[in-house]
Amino acid sequence: MKKSRLAISLTALCFFLLIFSSCLGVSVDIAFDQKGSGDVTLEYQISKTLDALGKLDGNERWNTIPVGKADFERTIDRLPGMRLTSFSSKEDKNDLIIKAKMEFVDLNSLMTFLDASGLRSSFSGNARSGRIFFILNEARTQSNTNLEKLIAEIAGSYSVKLSMIFPNEGSVKITNSMGRVLADIPGSVISTTGKKVSFSLPLYSVLSATEGINVEFRW
C-alpha cells in the first residue's frame, strides 16, 4: 500500500475511513432548524502512532489531519457559510483527541464541509423535507485475508458515529452498495427514526465491508 494514502483532508474527515492505513475513530453530531442553519460537533481520535508517522522527516505531507486550532481555522476560513465556535484537544495513553464545534448557515454549506468533492455524498430537498446520502465505503470485488487481519489490528476499538437532529421526524438507513439494509452489523448501534437519529459502527466493520456501506438520512 502506498504511504501517500495516509493523506486525509478535513472536508472528507467523516468519510475517509476506507483508507485502510488510517487509525482513528470519529464522532459527528449535527443539528439544524427549519431554515437549514445549525451546528456540527466533530470529535476524533488520532492514533499517536499515526501522528508520529506524519512528523517523520520528509513525511509531513502524508498526515494532513488537522490536529491544531490553527489547522481548523485555516480550513474553515476557506469554506463559505461555516464558522468555528470552539476547539479543544487532549491526549491519553494511545490517542490525540480533537473536538471542534462549528456553525453552518445552510445545508449546502454543511455538505461542502463534510465532502468538498461531492463524490461521496449528495443532498436533495430543503431543510423541511430532504435527503442526505453518504458513501462510507465503496464495494470491492476482491477480499484479502491478510489485509483484513491487518485492518482488525489497526481498527481496534475505534468506531464511526454520526447523529442528526432534524426540525421534524426523520430516519436513517444503513445499506450496502446494492441497497440491502444492513441491520445486523456486529457491534453496531442504530437509532433509525425520530427527531434525532444516529448510528455507531465499529471501524473494522466499515473498513472490511466488501459490499460497501452507504448511509441515507431522510426527514
C-alpha positions as CSV (number, residue, x, y, z in Angstrom):
1,M,0.0,0.0,0.0
2,K,1.4,3.4,-0.9
3,K,2.1,5.6,2.0
4,S,0.6,8.6,0.2
5,R,-2.8,7.1,1.1
6,L,-2.3,8.4,4.6
7,A,-3.3,11.8,3.3
8,I,-6.6,12.9,4.8
9,S,-8.4,16.3,4.4
10,L,-10.7,17.9,6.9
11,T,-13.5,18.2,4.5
12,A,-13.5,14.4,4.0
13,L,-12.9,13.6,7.6
14,C,-16.2,11.8,8.2
15,F,-15.9,9.6,5.2
16,F,-12.2,8.8,4.8
17,L,-12.4,5.5,6.7
18,L,-11.9,3.5,3.6
19,I,-8.3,4.5,3.7
20,F,-7.0,1.4,5.3
21,S,-3.9,2.9,6.8
22,S,-6.0,5.3,8.9
23,C,-6.1,4.5,12.6
24,L,-8.7,6.6,14.3
25,G,-12.3,7.0,15.4
26,V,-14.7,9.8,14.6
27,S,-17.9,11.1,16.1
28,V,-20.1,13.7,14.4
29,D,-23.2,15.4,15.8
30,I,-25.3,17.6,13.5
31,A,-28.4,19.6,14.3
32,F,-30.3,22.0,12.1
33,D,-33.5,24.0,12.2
34,Q,-36.3,24.7,9.7
35,K,-34.2,27.4,8.0
36,G,-31.4,24.9,7.4
37,S,-28.9,26.6,9.7
38,G,-27.3,24.7,12.6
39,D,-24.2,23.4,14.2
40,V,-21.9,20.4,13.9
41,T,-19.7,19.0,16.6
42,L,-16.8,16.9,15.5
43,E,-14.7,14.7,17.7
44,Y,-12.0,12.3,16.5
45,Q,-9.2,10.2,17.9
46,I,-5.9,10.1,16.2
47,S,-3.6,7.2,17.0
48,K,-0.3,8.6,18.3
49,T,1.5,6.2,16.1
50,L,-0.2,7.7,13.0
51,D,0.5,11.2,14.2
52,A,4.2,10.4,14.8
53,L,4.5,8.9,11.3
54,G,3.3,12.2,9.9
55,K,6.0,14.0,11.7
56,L,8.9,11.9,10.5
57,D,11.4,13.8,8.4
58,G,10.1,14.3,4.9
59,N,6.7,12.8,5.7
60,E,4.8,15.9,6.7
61,R,2.7,15.8,3.5
62,W,1.3,12.3,4.5
63,N,-0.5,13.4,7.6
64,T,-2.9,16.3,6.8
65,I,-5.3,15.5,9.6
66,P,-5.9,18.8,11.4
67,V,-4.7,18.5,15.0
68,G,-4.4,22.2,16.0
69,K,-6.8,25.1,16.2
70,A,-4.9,27.0,13.5
71,D,-5.4,24.0,11.1
72,F,-9.2,24.2,11.6
73,E,-9.2,28.0,11.3
74,R,-7.4,27.9,8.0
75,T,-9.7,25.3,6.6
76,I,-13.0,26.9,7.9
77,D,-11.9,30.3,6.6
78,R,-11.9,28.7,3.1
79,L,-15.5,27.4,3.5
80,P,-18.2,30.0,3.0
81,G,-21.1,29.5,5.4
82,M,-19.0,27.8,8.1
83,R,-17.7,29.3,11.4
84,L,-15.6,27.6,14.1
85,T,-17.1,28.3,17.5
86,S,-14.9,26.2,19.8
87,F,-11.9,23.9,19.7
88,S,-10.1,21.7,22.2
89,S,-7.6,18.9,22.2
90,K,-6.2,16.5,24.8
91,E,-4.4,13.2,24.7
92,D,-4.5,9.9,26.6
93,K,-2.1,6.9,26.5
94,N,-2.8,6.0,22.9
95,D,-4.6,8.8,21.1
96,L,-4.8,12.5,20.5
97,I,-8.5,13.6,20.9
98,I,-9.6,16.6,19.0
99,K,-13.0,18.3,19.4
100,A,-14.4,21.2,17.4
101,K,-17.8,22.8,17.1
102,M,-18.9,24.8,14.0
103,E,-21.9,26.6,12.9
104,F,-23.3,26.5,9.3
105,V,-25.7,28.9,7.6
106,D,-27.4,26.3,5.4
107,L,-27.3,22.6,4.4
108,N,-25.2,23.2,1.3
109,S,-22.5,24.8,3.5
110,L,-22.7,21.7,5.7
111,M,-22.3,19.3,2.8
112,T,-19.3,21.2,1.4
113,F,-17.7,20.9,4.8
114,L,-18.4,17.2,5.1
115,D,-17.4,16.3,1.5
116,A,-16.0,19.1,-0.6
117,S,-15.5,16.9,-3.7
118,G,-19.2,15.8,-3.7
119,L,-18.1,12.4,-4.8
120,R,-19.2,10.5,-1.7
121,S,-22.3,12.4,-0.8
122,S,-25.5,14.0,-2.1
123,F,-28.2,16.3,-0.8
124,S,-31.6,17.0,-2.2
125,G,-34.7,18.8,-0.9
126,N,-34.6,21.5,1.7
127,A,-34.5,22.0,5.5
128,R,-38.1,21.0,5.9
129,S,-38.0,17.8,3.8
130,G,-34.9,16.3,2.3
131,R,-32.4,13.5,1.8
132,I,-28.7,13.2,2.5
133,F,-26.8,10.2,1.2
134,F,-23.2,9.2,2.1
135,I,-20.9,6.5,0.9
136,L,-18.9,5.3,3.9
137,N,-17.0,2.6,2.0
138,E,-17.3,1.6,-1.7
139,A,-17.9,-2.1,-2.7
140,R,-14.9,-4.1,-4.0
141,T,-14.9,-7.3,-5.9
142,Q,-11.9,-9.0,-4.1
143,S,-11.1,-9.6,-0.5
144,N,-7.7,-10.0,1.1
145,T,-7.5,-12.2,4.2
146,N,-4.1,-10.8,5.3
147,L,-5.3,-7.2,4.7
148,E,-8.4,-7.9,6.8
149,K,-6.3,-9.2,9.6
150,L,-4.2,-6.1,9.5
151,I,-7.4,-3.9,9.5
152,A,-8.6,-5.7,12.6
153,E,-5.4,-5.0,14.4
154,I,-5.4,-1.3,13.2
155,A,-9.0,-0.6,13.9
156,G,-9.0,-1.8,17.5
157,S,-11.8,-0.2,19.5
158,Y,-12.3,2.7,17.2
159,S,-15.8,3.5,15.8
160,V,-17.7,5.7,13.4
161,K,-20.5,7.6,15.0
162,L,-22.9,10.1,13.4
163,S,-26.1,11.7,14.7
164,M,-28.5,14.2,13.2
165,I,-31.2,16.2,14.9
166,F,-34.0,17.3,12.5
167,P,-36.6,20.1,12.7
168,N,-39.2,17.3,12.4
169,E,-39.3,13.5,12.3
170,G,-36.5,11.8,10.3
171,S,-34.9,8.4,9.7
172,V,-31.5,6.8,8.9
173,K,-30.9,3.7,6.9
174,I,-27.6,1.7,6.6
175,T,-27.3,-0.3,3.4
176,N,-24.7,-2.0,1.2
177,S,-24.0,-0.7,-2.3
178,M,-26.9,-2.8,-3.7
179,G,-29.4,-1.1,-1.4
180,R,-29.8,-4.1,1.0
181,V,-30.4,-2.9,4.6
182,L,-27.6,-3.8,7.0
183,A,-29.4,-4.1,10.3
184,D,-27.2,-6.8,11.9
185,I,-23.7,-5.4,11.8
186,P,-21.9,-6.9,14.9
187,G,-21.2,-4.2,17.5
188,S,-23.4,-1.6,15.8
189,V,-26.0,0.7,17.5
190,I,-28.5,2.3,15.2
191,S,-31.4,4.6,16.2
192,T,-33.5,4.6,13.0
193,T,-36.4,7.1,13.5
194,G,-37.2,10.2,15.4
195,K,-36.3,13.8,15.6
196,K,-32.8,12.6,16.5
197,V,-31.4,9.6,14.6
198,S,-27.9,8.1,14.9
199,F,-25.6,5.2,14.2
200,S,-22.4,3.9,15.7
201,L,-20.4,1.3,13.6
202,P,-17.2,-0.4,14.6
203,L,-14.4,1.0,12.4
204,Y,-13.4,-2.6,11.5
205,S,-16.9,-3.3,10.1
206,V,-16.7,-0.2,7.9
207,L,-13.2,-0.9,6.6
208,S,-13.8,-4.6,5.9
209,A,-17.2,-4.2,4.2
210,T,-16.5,-5.7,0.8
211,E,-20.2,-5.0,-0.3
212,G,-19.8,-1.3,0.7
213,I,-21.6,0.7,3.3
214,N,-24.0,3.6,2.5
215,V,-25.9,5.8,4.8
216,E,-29.2,7.6,3.9
217,F,-30.9,10.3,6.1
218,R,-34.5,11.4,5.3
219,W,-36.7,13.9,7.0
